[in-house]
Amino acid sequence: MIDFGLLLSVLLALGIPTLLSIFWPLGSFDPPVSFVDAILGAAGAGIVLGRLTTLVLDERSSLGRIAEMLIIRSGVDFWPGALAAVAVLIWGAKRDQVDSWVRLADLAPLGMVGYGVYEASCVFRSGCAGPVSPIGLQPAGISSRVLPIGIIVAVAVVASAVFLHRMSRRRAPRSSTAKVIVVGSVLAVSVIRSIASFWLPKLGGGLTRPHVLSLIVAGLAGATLGWLRFGSGSIQVSDNPVS
Amino acid sequence: MRLNRPPISLGDTESLFRPAILRVVEEDEQPTQNRSGDAGSQSADPTIQERIRGVGAKSILLYVLGAVVVVVLAVTSLGGSDELPSFSPSAAPLVLPQPGDVPFADLETFEGLLTGQQGRPVVVNLWASWCPPCRAEMPLLERASRDFEGRATILGVVANDDPNSARAFLDELSITYPNVIDGTGQIQVALEMSVFPTTYVFGRDGNLTAVVKGGVSEQQLVALLEDALR
C-alpha cells in the first residue's frame, strides 16, 4: 500500500520552501536555482543514510530485503540523515567553488521551513500525537483532544527560520555570519526537537535514541555558537547593514 | 559539467548575498556597485514573474502539478478512513494461545479470544509474511506487547498466507505475542480489511475504537493504546 500521507508530507516539505524561494532567493547559486533543485540530491542522500542507520540499529532482520528497506515510514534517523545531507551540500559547494558555510547558510532557513512543513503535515500521516489537553486536535480513534506536538514544532522551527533569514539579510555578508546562521539553525532545530520529544508518545520509559541525539547535538551546537560568539573573536555582531 | 568561471572566494561573498545587498541598497536609497559592475542599474524591485523566472519556473510548475496529483490521490485514499466496521464480538470467552502456538481460528474463535480479554484493550494486527510493511512493523508490536504487558493485549491474525511461512517468520523475529491464523477468511471479511497490514484497536468494553490502514507508527500505536486505557 502506498502511504499517500507520507508522500504528501514530503512533497509539501519540498514544495513550500520552493515557492518561498521566490521571495527568499538563493544567492549562492549561479545560475539561480529553485530550492527543490538545490536540495533534492542532499535530501535523497539524507533519507538513504537515515534509513540505513535505522535498519542497522533497529531492524537488522530487514537488511538485505529490499522491499522492507524501502519502507521509509518504519523509520529514518533524523541526525545521521541531516549529516549526510550536509555532506552532499558541502560537496556541491566545493564543486561550484563556493564557500561551504555560505552555501549552507543560504539554504538553512528554507531547509528549516521545509522541516517545519513536514512536521506540520502530521495531520496527513498519524493525526499529530501529543499529550492530552483541553485544546488541540482529536485524531481519528482518539477519544480526547491532544496537543499537536508536530504543529507546535513546526511553528517554532519556522519562526526560527524567519529570524535566521532576517539575520542573513541584515548582517554583513561574510563567512563568519554564515557560520553563525548554520550553527544557529542546527541549535534551533535540535533544541526544539529535544523539548518536543518529552511530550511525544513512545514505548519504554527512558529517552529514545533520536531524543538523546537531539540533546547531544543541541549541546554541541550551543557550545560552538558560544565559541563563535565569544571565543573566536572573528564575529561582528553589529546589526549594521552592508556598508 | 564544470562551469568555467573564476572561483568565488570569501572575499567575494558579496556576490553570494546579492539579493540581500540589493534590498539593503533599496532601503538605504544609496546605489552600490553590484557584481556586474552596473552601479544602481537594478534599482527596480523584481516583479513576481522575474522572481519566478529566476528560480526556475519549470521546476515550480512541475512541482505544483505533482503536488496536485498527490493531493487528489491522498484525498481519495484517505477518504472514509474514519469509518469503523460494524463488528462487535459476542462469542463465549476463550483463552489466548500460548507463545509458539499459532492455531487456526474461525470467526467464532476469534470473537471468543476478544471477549476473553474484555476489561483490557486489544490491538488486533492483520498481517501476512509476504507483506513487507507487515514484517517491518512487527518488531514495534512486539515492543508494545512487552511495554503494555498486563494492561493491554496484542493479537496477531495471519491472513492470506501459507501457515508454515507465517510460523517460520514468527520464529525468525522471535515474536512472543499471541497469533492465530485466519484459515477460513471469515475474520478479515468481518473486519472489512482492505489493505495489508491493518491494525484494529478494541477498547476495554470490547468495542472497536480505531482502525489504522497500512503501517502503524510508534507514536500512533502508543497514543491509541493510552487512549484506550483512559
Interface residues (C-beta under 8 A of the other chain):
Chain A: M1 I2 D3 F4 G5 L7 L8 L11 L12 L14 G15 T18 L19 S21 I22 F23 P25 L26 G27 S28 D30 P32 V33 S34 F35 V36 D37 D58 E59 S61 S62 R65 A67 E68 L70 I71 R73 S74 R95 D96 Q97 V98 D99 V102 D106 F124 R125 S126 G127 A129 V132 P139 A140 G141 I142 S143 S144 V146 S168 R169 P173 R174 S175 A178 L200 P201 K202 L203 G204 P241 V242
Chain B: R2 L3 R5 P7 I8 S9 L10 T13 E14 S15 L16 F17 R18 P19 A20 I21 R23 V24 E27 D28 T32 I48 R51 I52 G54 V55 G56 S59 I60 Y63 V64 G66 A67 V70 V71 L73 A74 S77 L78 S81 D82 P132 P133 R135 A136 E137 P139 L140 R143 A144 D147 E172 L173 V195 F196 V201 T209 A210 V211 V212 K213 G214 G215 S217 E218 Q219 Q220 L221 V222 A223 L224 E226 D227 R230
